[in-house]
Amino acid sequence: MGAVTAPINAAPNLPISRWKGSKLESGTPLWPFFIPKSQTARLLLRENGIFADRSALRSGQDAVKVTPHTGAQRAHTTSSVDVEPRRIVMLDVTIWGSRGSIPVCGEHFVRHGGATTCLEISNPADDERVIIDCGTGLAELGKAWGSRLPRALVLQTHMHWDHIQGFPFFAQLYNPAAHFEFWAADREGQSFREVIEGQMARPTFPIGMDIMPASKTFKTLATSGQARRGAMTIEWSEMDHPSGCTGFRIGSAGASVVFSGDVEVQQGCRQALVALARGADVLVMDAQYLPEEYPQRRGFGHSTPIDAVKVALEAGAGHLVPTHHDPTHDDGRLEDKLGLARRHAAGSGLRVDNAFDGMTLRVAAQTTGRSVRGGDLATAAL
């Protein structure tokens, strides 16, 4: 483990954090706050959230002042306060879809969003990009990419509808200059390509995959394994879910992110997930059902927030991000669910934040082997 997780954005109404002792802690939304000068090498604070006033360093004071970043200030400040920026390696994680089962919309779902599962993980050092799952969030990812030359590895956890619905609507697949690799384990005797071709066929869909001019290659994965993609390492393991599901771990120079996929840990794969998430800086985990809902949904393939906290604590993860939100759970219900998870994690040092559409995490590690525990840089609502 050993990294700083720094959410670049935050859901509304989350507390701004402040520096206390040797780490950032959730607290009263006070600006400015001060970071001890000895700690500044741990942080990379970019202009899209907050900035540090380096005058404290020049004047020999003991702290660096951190304030909100306004447009007027951008022209007069540096974009970072890392003392030795070459020691920092990062993974950027964006959650484009955090909903399970079906997409939802409406005034009661604004805060967390309603797109189904899709994550993007990138390494800014070499611009390698990994996409996990092709839920409806994939269409939003495509819009965000705009005209950039699209190239990525797509890892597919499984092939249930909510995880493949976005595939036909991913705009970059219609770009002849684009190239995508798709890795997935076979499910029920069918490859990912066969499932997609079956979905994009009449009478259930008007066009076939053959009209997509982007270059596409497909690789069948074993149920567990390891691989390297540029500077990123990829490890995967089989999880318990109807027809099976693959959990993935992405790492780079000490920074690590684990995505559980859809998982029901009470059906026997708990230790497999704990092993995959051992020491991870961020664990994004299925926590669809409230504990009182679970008995009627046993065997449906999903976990609870308490399950997720227990896995994260046993694995020694730094930051838990519950996801795959039930389509019947509005923003208020999800805040209640988050409160439940945080109460069970209280006093452990584990940080817990709900996934939401558009959530961005920055996971940073020091390449010298000296590292900072994931979660030291907490969410700031700016």
GUKETOR-640122 format. One record per residue (C-alpha): residue in three letters; x, y, z. Coordinates in pm, whole numbers, padded with zeros to 5 digits, always signed. Layout:
<gugus>
alaXYZ/...
</gugus>
This chain:
<gugus>
met+00000+00000+00000/gly+00128+00347+00061/ala-00025+00629-00135/val-00216+00952-00101/thr-00570+00946-00239/ala-00681+01292-00339/pro-01035+01338-00468/ile-01023+01620-00723/asn-01395+01671-00690/ala-01653+01581-00428/ala-02023+01520-00385/pro-02220+01814-00246/asn-02240+01862+00129/leu-01926+01665+00212/pro-01702+01838+00468/ile-01388+02022+00370/ser-01087+01866+00536/arg-00819+02034+00741/trp-00465+01950+00839/lys-00433+01822+01193/gly-00115+01679+01337/ser+00040+01489+01050/lys-00258+01426+00828/leu-00573+01574+00682/glu-00888+01495+00875/ser-01252+01564+00805/gly-01358+01870+00994/thr-01532+02204+00992/pro-01517+02369+00648/leu-01262+02634+00741/trp-01033+02817+00499/pro-00746+02862+00502/phe-00589+02564+00671/phe-00216+02514+00726/ile+00009+02224+00639/pro+00334+02178+00833/lys+00624+02253+00604/ser+00777+01914+00680/gln+00475+01745+00521/thr+00463+01932+00190/ala+00666+01669+00006/arg+00371+01434+00055/leu+00122+01637-00140/leu+00047+01728-00497/leu-00231+01988-00494/arg-00335+02084-00842/glu-00516+02392-00964/asn-00851+02223-01018/gly-00915+02205-00645/ile-00685+02390-00406/phe-00349+02563-00409/ala-00071+02629-00164/asp+00089+02965-00092/arg+00464+02900-00116/ser+00553+03229+00050/ala+00553+03042+00381/leu+00839+02830+00254/arg+01035+03130+00133/ser+00994+03317+00460/gly+01104+03024+00673/gln+00770+02979+00846/asp+00665+02641+00975/ala+00352+02591+00768/val+00219+02622+00416/lys-00111+02807+00385/val-00374+02632+00173/thr-00680+02823+00048/pro-00957+02776-00209/his-00841+02824-00565/thr-01033+03104-00739/gly-01004+03214-01097/ala-00832+03537-01001/gln-00566+03346-00811/arg-00474+03107-01090/ala-00251+03359-01263/his-00045+03421-00950/thr+00012+03073-00811/thr+00196+02760-00900/ser-00005+02449-00974/ser+00156+02228-00712/val+00343+02229-00383/asp+00534+01905-00407/val+00893+01966-00303/glu+01027+01681-00517/pro+00765+01623-00789/arg+00969+01355-00967/arg+00916+01125-00670/ile+00540+01123-00726/val+00370+00865-00947/met-00007+00863-00977/leu-00311+00677-01092/asp-00611+00889-01184/val-00946+00717-01132/thr-01278+00846-01266/ile-01607+00673-01190/trp-01835+00738-01487/gly-02114+00509-01369/ser-02187+00402-01010/arg-02537+00256-01038/gly-02633-00113-01057/ser-02909-00307-01236/ile-03062-00025-01444/pro-02981+00344-01499/val-03197+00599-01317/cys-03261+00971-01332/gly-03465+01236-01156/glu-03438+01501-00890/his-03378+01249-00614/phe-03074+01099-00787/val-02879+01413-00878/arg-02607+01391-00616/his-02491+01037-00692/gly-02608+01004-01051/gly-02776+00721-01236/ala-02539+00576-01497/thr-02443+00209-01468/thr-02094+00078-01406/cys-01792+00223-01582/leu-01451+00326-01442/glu-01152+00485-01610/ile-00801+00448-01466/ser-00504+00625-01620/asn-00136+00670-01553/pro-00038+01029-01642/ala+00328+00924-01668/asp+00273+00729-01990/asp-00090+00808-02078/glu-00190+00444-02051/arg-00563+00414-01998/val-00776+00130-01864/ile-01155+00121-01875/ile-01343-00123-01652/asp-01691-00224-01770/cys-01916-00091-02044/gly-02222+00024-01852/thr-02407+00339-01956/gly-02133+00546-01792/leu-01919+00451-02093/ala-02126+00688-02308/glu-02043+00974-02070/leu-01676+00883-02082/gly-01691+00903-02460/lys-01837+01252-02444/ala-01566+01363-02205/trp-01290+01237-02432/gly-01408+01462-02713/ser-01171+01464-03009/arg-00866+01312-02839/leu-00724+01009-03015/pro-00895+00719-02840/arg-00687+00421-02732/ala-00747+00207-02424/leu-00758-00138-02270/val-01111-00237-02165/leu-01144-00489-01881/gln-01484-00650-01852/thr-01588-00793-01515/his-01890-00982-01650/met-02165-00953-01908/his-02488-00867-01731/trp-02690-00597-01904/asp-02602-00313-01669/his-02233-00369-01746/ile-02259-00378-02126/gln-02544-00134-02205/gly-02308+00150-02292/phe-02106-00037-02554/pro-02315+00060-02862/phe-02322+00423-02746/phe-01946+00469-02692/ala-01876+00733-02956/gln-01508+00643-03000/leu-01600+00303-03142/tyr-01720+00491-03449/asn-01380+00656-03500/pro-01171+00464-03758/ala-00850+00593-03595/ala-00939+00446-03255/his-00804+00123-03110/phe-00941-00074-02818/glu-00845-00407-02662/phe-01114-00596-02472/trp-01015-00848-02206/ala-01278-01068-02042/ala-01329-01419-01912/asp-01582-01633-02096/arg-01921-01662-01925/glu-02161-01954-01970/gly-01956-02071-02267/gln-01969-01736-02449/ser-01694-01484-02511/phe-01739-01113-02457/arg-01738-01058-02833/glu-02013-01315-02883/val-02226-01156-02613/ile-02188-00806-02761/glu-02260-00929-03112/gly-02571-01100-02977/gln-02682-00783-02801/met-02625-00571-03113/ala-02845-00782-03338/arg-03202-00757-03459/pro-03466-00765-03324/thr-03315-00624-03002/phe-03084-00364-03165/pro-03100-00193-03505/ile-02729-00206-03599/gly-02450-00459-03564/met-02098-00426-03430/asp-01968-00461-03786/ile-02052-00097-03862/met-01809+00026-03593/pro-01488+00120-03777/ala-01262+00140-03471/ser-00993-00128-03443/lys-01104-00385-03184/thr-00920-00687-03049/phe-01060-00939-02801/lys-00871-01153-02551/thr-01018-01427-02335/leu-00890-01422-01977/ala-00841-01711-01741/thr-01035-01673-01417/ser-00722-01540-01245/gly-00392-01399-01362/gln-00151-01108-01392/ala-00032-00887-01676/arg+00150-00560-01739/arg+00028-00266-01944/gly+00295+00003-01981/ala+00379+00115-01629/met+00061-00042-01490/thr+00028-00391-01346/ile-00303-00573-01374/glu-00409-00860-01149/trp-00745-01032-01152/ser-00937-01297-00963/glu-01277-01465-00983/met-01555-01333-00758/asp-01886-01490-00653/his-02172-01362-00872/pro-02431-01539-01091/ser-02244-01660-01404/gly-01919-01535-01246/cys-01742-01200-01225/thr-01382-01079-01236/gly-01232-00847-00976/phe-00937-00635-01093/arg-00639-00472-00923/ile-00451-00196-01108/gly-00113-00084-00976/ser+00164+00155-01068/ala+00485+00215-00871/gly+00325+00144-00536/ala-00016+00305-00600/ser-00302+00056-00627/val-00675+00052-00698/val-00902-00252-00669/phe-01245-00287-00827/ser-01445-00580-00693/gly-01693-00603-00977/asp-02029-00741-00871/val-01964-00959-00570/glu-02157-01141-00298/val-01895-01206-00033/gln-02140-01391+00191/gln-02153-01665-00074/gly-01793-01771-00026/cys-01542-01548-00211/arg-01460-01316+00080/gln-01101-01436+00118/ala-01038-01414-00256/leu-01139-01047-00250/val-00942-00979+00068/ala-00634-01126-00100/leu-00686-00919-00416/ala-00735-00600-00211/arg-00451-00663+00036/gly-00287-00328+00113/ala-00472-00146-00168/asp-00493+00230-00150/val-00847+00235-00290/leu-01108-00042-00287/val-01414+00028-00502/met-01662-00240-00395/asp-02015-00351-00465/ala-02236-00266-00165/gln-02577-00259-00331/tyr-02806-00381-00054/leu-02880-00252+00292/pro-02844-00522+00560/glu-03220-00546+00606/glu-03267-00596+00229/tyr-03010-00870+00192/pro-03202-01172+00330/gln-03467-01137+00056/arg-03196-01096-00209/arg-02950-01363-00101/gly-02801-01524-00409/phe-02862-01219-00630/gly-02485-01154-00632/his-02434-00837-00427/ser-02296-00727-00091/thr-02385-00477+00181/pro-02197-00173+00317/ile-02107-00373+00630/asp-01965-00650+00410/ala-01757-00390+00228/val-01619-00236+00548/lys-01525-00579+00683/val-01341-00669+00361/ala-01160-00335+00350/leu-01050-00362+00712/glu-00931-00720+00677/ala-00743-00632+00358/gly-00587-00322+00513/ala-00717-00095+00236/gly-00684+00278+00289/his-01000+00409+00123/leu-01329+00227+00064/val-01562+00349-00211/pro-01898+00164-00202/thr-02059+00145-00545/his-02317-00039-00761/his-02593+00159-00592/asp-02938+00006-00604/pro-03170+00185-00851/thr-03433+00224-00577/his-03191+00406-00346/asp-03215+00782-00389/asp-02959+01032-00263/gly-03103+01036+00088/arg-03098+00659+00116/leu-02741+00647-00009/glu-02635+00905+00249/asp-02790+00682+00514/lys-02600+00386+00372/leu-02276+00585+00382/gly-02341+00679+00744/leu-02389+00311+00828/ala-02057+00219+00666/arg-01871+00501+00838/arg-02008+00401+01177/his-01878+00048+01128/ala-01540+00185+01019/ala-01517+00440+01302/gly-01183+00448+01480/ser-01015+00216+01231/gly-00849+00477+01010/leu-01040+00348+00707/arg-01186+00626+00500/val-01526+00567+00335/asp-01691+00773+00059/asn-01981+00676-00166/ala-01905+00643-00535/phe-02091+00891-00755/asp-02097+00960-01128/gly-01803+01185-01217/met-01609+01112-00898/thr-01236+01150-00957/leu-00965+01014-00731/arg-00592+01074-00758/val-00378+00802-00606/ala-00015+00903-00557/ala+00286+00704-00436/gln+00650+00790-00386/thr+00887+00592-00604/thr+01165+00583-00342/gly+00977+00329-00134/arg+00883+00585+00131/ser+00510+00622+00100/val+00207+00785+00254/arg-00095+00584+00367/gly-00392+00601+00133/gly-00656+00837+00261/asp-00423+01098+00412/leu-00564+01356+00173/ala-00935+01361+00239/thr-01226+01490+00035/ala-01264+01865-00002/ala-01596+02009-00123/leu-01488+02319-00314/
</gugus>
